Structure formats: structure tokens, C-alpha cells
Amino acid sequence: MKLPAEHPLHLVIGLTIWSAFFIAAYGGLSVYCSVAVEPDAGGLKNPLNLGLLALTAATSVLLGILANWCWRSAKKFPGKVSAGVYIAGLIATVGVAIPIIFLPPCV
């Protein structure tokens, strides 16, 4: 079922996607650090940082596509606000990912 751009559910989907990303990223980071034998091996180019980079890219692309779709197909104000919420989720995703990607894990 495809929701129209003005559907009120779009007002919460963007930040729900961001919160799922946040939980997956920091939960995965915590689990990795608790079970890794040598968590600092590899510097910044370790499997964890590369995986989190991929997760960040996928989440950012998804939020960007949804924001663009809402903005283009919305004819009323709630659709435009939904696009703004998706953009806010995109900015929050990038903001959360910057320290994860550019710092070595388990510091």
C-alpha cells in the first residue's frame, strides 16, 4: 500500500528511520567492542567503520529519496512538512555518523 505524500504517517516515518539507524549503529558498535579480540586493529579502516559507513549511506539515501518524493508529489502543506522531517532525519543521521566513522572504535 502506497501512502499519499500528505498522509500524517509521513510526519513520523523519517525520525523513526533515524532512530532505527541510531539504535543499530550504536548497538552494533557496543556489541562489537564487547566481543572483539583486538578492537583497535586496523585504525579507521576496520570492518566496523566500513560497515557503519555503508549503513549510514543506505539510511541517508533512503531518507533523501523519501524527502524528494514527498516534496515533489505533495500538493498540500503536510506533505511539504513531511519532506522537511525526512531532511531533518537525514541531517541527524549524518550528524550521528560523523564521530562513528571518523574515530577509531572502542576508544
Residue frames relative to the residue before (quaternion, step in Angstrom):
aa qw qx qy qz dx dy dz
M 1.0000 0.0000 0.0000 0.0000 0.00 0.00 0.00
K 0.2248 -0.7799 0.5741 0.1081 3.53 -0.76 1.07
L 0.3147 -0.7559 0.5477 0.1718 3.55 -0.77 1.08
P 0.4596 -0.6488 0.5116 0.3258 3.60 -0.99 0.69
A 0.6492 -0.5594 0.3530 0.3755 3.57 -1.16 0.59
E 0.6884 0.4810 -0.2874 0.4606 3.61 1.10 -0.53
H 0.4313 0.7083 -0.4684 0.3049 3.61 1.22 -0.01
P 0.5240 -0.6786 0.4164 0.3025 3.62 -0.86 0.91
L 0.5519 0.6250 -0.3971 0.3836 3.60 1.15 -0.44
H 0.5838 0.5855 -0.3699 0.4237 3.60 1.15 -0.52
L 0.5873 0.5940 -0.3705 0.4061 3.59 1.17 -0.44
V 0.7542 0.3425 -0.2075 0.5204 3.61 1.19 -0.39
I 0.5325 0.6563 -0.4109 0.3418 3.61 1.15 -0.42
G 0.6473 0.5506 -0.3304 0.4107 3.61 0.90 -0.86
L 0.7306 0.3995 -0.2418 0.4981 3.57 0.82 -0.92
T 0.5700 0.5542 -0.3868 0.4672 3.59 1.22 -0.33
I 0.6284 0.5076 -0.3267 0.4906 3.59 1.02 -0.77
W 0.6514 0.5060 -0.3219 0.4649 3.59 0.93 -0.82
S 0.6783 0.4850 -0.3151 0.4532 3.60 0.86 -0.85
A 0.6135 0.5219 -0.3523 0.4766 3.62 1.07 -0.62
F 0.6243 0.5206 -0.3271 0.4819 3.59 1.05 -0.76
F 0.6522 0.5295 -0.3106 0.4447 3.58 0.90 -0.94
I 0.6794 0.4811 -0.2862 0.4744 3.56 0.88 -0.95
A 0.6709 0.4930 -0.3050 0.4623 3.60 0.90 -0.88
A 0.6803 0.5001 -0.3025 0.4422 3.59 0.89 -0.90
Y 0.7541 0.3779 -0.2292 0.4858 3.59 0.68 -0.99
G 0.6037 0.5314 -0.3574 0.4748 3.59 1.13 -0.51
G 0.6598 0.4949 -0.2972 0.4810 3.57 0.98 -0.84
L 0.6307 0.5295 -0.3228 0.4666 3.56 1.03 -0.79
S 0.6740 0.4967 -0.2947 0.4606 3.59 0.92 -0.87
V 0.6602 0.4917 -0.3087 0.4764 3.57 0.94 -0.84
Y 0.6354 0.5305 -0.3268 0.4561 3.59 0.96 -0.85
C 0.6923 0.4807 -0.2823 0.4582 3.57 0.87 -0.92
S 0.6773 0.4921 -0.3088 0.4514 3.60 1.06 -0.59
V 0.7741 0.3433 -0.1951 0.4949 3.62 1.07 -0.55
A 0.5299 0.6451 -0.4167 0.3598 3.62 1.18 -0.28
V 0.4763 -0.6699 0.4918 0.2871 3.56 -1.00 0.84
E 0.7739 0.0117 0.0166 0.6330 3.56 0.88 -1.00
P 0.1842 -0.8531 0.4753 0.1110 3.60 0.20 1.21
D 0.7077 0.4642 -0.2858 0.4495 3.63 1.07 -0.51
A 0.4324 0.7110 -0.4641 0.3035 3.61 1.22 0.04
G 0.7847 0.3378 -0.2517 0.4548 3.55 -0.96 0.88
G 0.3985 -0.7293 0.4821 0.2773 3.61 1.17 -0.10
L 0.8092 -0.2298 0.1882 0.5070 3.56 -0.94 -0.89
K 0.7026 0.4381 -0.2703 0.4912 3.60 1.14 -0.49
N 0.2971 0.7349 -0.5455 0.2721 3.55 0.64 1.14
P 0.6923 -0.4979 0.3133 0.4180 3.59 -1.19 0.35
L 0.6295 0.5447 -0.3465 0.4324 3.60 1.01 -0.70
N 0.6882 0.4692 -0.2929 0.4695 3.60 0.80 -0.95
L 0.6480 0.5056 -0.3261 0.4670 3.60 1.01 -0.73
G 0.6455 0.5103 -0.3150 0.4730 3.59 1.03 -0.74
L 0.6653 0.4865 -0.3002 0.4801 3.57 1.00 -0.81
L 0.5970 0.5406 -0.3546 0.4749 3.57 1.13 -0.60
A 0.6582 0.4982 -0.3066 0.4740 3.59 0.96 -0.83
L 0.6468 0.5118 -0.3120 0.4716 3.60 0.99 -0.83
T 0.6463 0.5128 -0.3115 0.4714 3.57 1.01 -0.82
A 0.6588 0.5088 -0.3110 0.4588 3.57 0.92 -0.89
A 0.6678 0.4991 -0.3084 0.4580 3.59 0.90 -0.87
T 0.6643 0.4943 -0.3019 0.4725 3.58 0.95 -0.86
S 0.6589 0.5123 -0.3086 0.4563 3.58 0.95 -0.85
V 0.6499 0.5032 -0.3173 0.4731 3.58 0.96 -0.82
L 0.6422 0.5220 -0.3248 0.4578 3.59 0.93 -0.85
L 0.6870 0.4703 -0.2880 0.4732 3.60 0.84 -0.94
G 0.6394 0.5241 -0.3255 0.4589 3.60 1.03 -0.72
I 0.6508 0.5053 -0.3128 0.4725 3.58 0.96 -0.83
L 0.6714 0.4908 -0.3004 0.4670 3.59 0.92 -0.87
A 0.6345 0.5181 -0.3329 0.4670 3.60 1.01 -0.75
N 0.6603 0.5038 -0.3032 0.4672 3.57 0.93 -0.89
W 0.6571 0.5105 -0.3128 0.4579 3.58 0.93 -0.87
C 0.6644 0.4977 -0.3094 0.4638 3.59 0.91 -0.89
W 0.6688 0.5117 -0.3099 0.4414 3.56 0.90 -0.90
R 0.7160 0.4590 -0.2616 0.4563 3.60 0.90 -0.90
S 0.7695 0.3843 -0.2127 0.4636 3.60 0.90 -0.81
A 0.5707 0.6008 -0.3929 0.3987 3.61 1.19 -0.24
K 0.1822 -0.7816 0.5893 0.0928 3.51 -0.98 0.89
K 0.7324 0.3472 -0.2011 0.5502 3.57 1.28 -0.30
F 0.7361 -0.4732 0.2941 0.3844 3.52 -1.33 0.35
P 0.6546 0.5193 -0.3583 0.4165 3.69 0.80 -0.77
G 0.6233 0.5392 -0.3432 0.4505 3.60 1.08 -0.60
K 0.6484 0.4990 -0.3123 0.4827 3.57 1.03 -0.75
V 0.6328 0.5097 -0.3294 0.4810 3.59 1.04 -0.73
S 0.6205 0.5378 -0.3393 0.4590 3.59 1.02 -0.74
A 0.6267 0.5182 -0.3343 0.4764 3.58 1.01 -0.75
G 0.6458 0.5149 -0.3136 0.4685 3.58 1.02 -0.75
V 0.6352 0.5121 -0.3289 0.4756 3.59 1.05 -0.71
Y 0.6296 0.5129 -0.3350 0.4778 3.59 1.03 -0.72
I 0.6486 0.5002 -0.3186 0.4771 3.59 0.99 -0.76
A 0.6208 0.5242 -0.3389 0.4744 3.60 1.03 -0.72
G 0.6408 0.5104 -0.3152 0.4791 3.59 1.02 -0.76
L 0.6310 0.5299 -0.3212 0.4667 3.58 1.07 -0.76
I 0.6618 0.4917 -0.2991 0.4804 3.58 0.94 -0.89
A 0.6551 0.5048 -0.3104 0.4688 3.59 0.97 -0.82
T 0.6205 0.5406 -0.3384 0.4562 3.59 1.05 -0.74
V 0.6787 0.4673 -0.2889 0.4874 3.57 0.87 -0.92
G 0.6503 0.5292 -0.3192 0.4417 3.59 0.97 -0.79
V 0.6629 0.4800 -0.2998 0.4903 3.58 1.04 -0.75
A 0.6996 0.5070 -0.2752 0.4215 3.58 0.98 -0.82
I 0.5443 0.6476 -0.4121 0.3385 3.62 1.05 -0.54
P 0.7239 0.3970 -0.2993 0.4783 3.67 0.67 -0.79
I 0.6101 0.5529 -0.3642 0.4351 3.59 1.08 -0.59
I 0.7297 0.4528 -0.2458 0.4496 3.56 0.86 -0.97
F 0.7882 0.3726 -0.1803 0.4554 3.58 0.89 -0.88
L 0.6675 0.4132 -0.3175 0.5319 3.59 1.25 0.17
P 0.5106 -0.6243 0.4680 0.3612 3.59 -1.02 0.58
P 0.5325 -0.6545 0.4257 0.3267 3.59 -1.01 0.71
C 0.8393 0.2527 -0.1724 0.4494 3.51 -1.36 0.31
V 0.2726 0.7704 -0.5269 0.2335 3.58 0.95 0.86
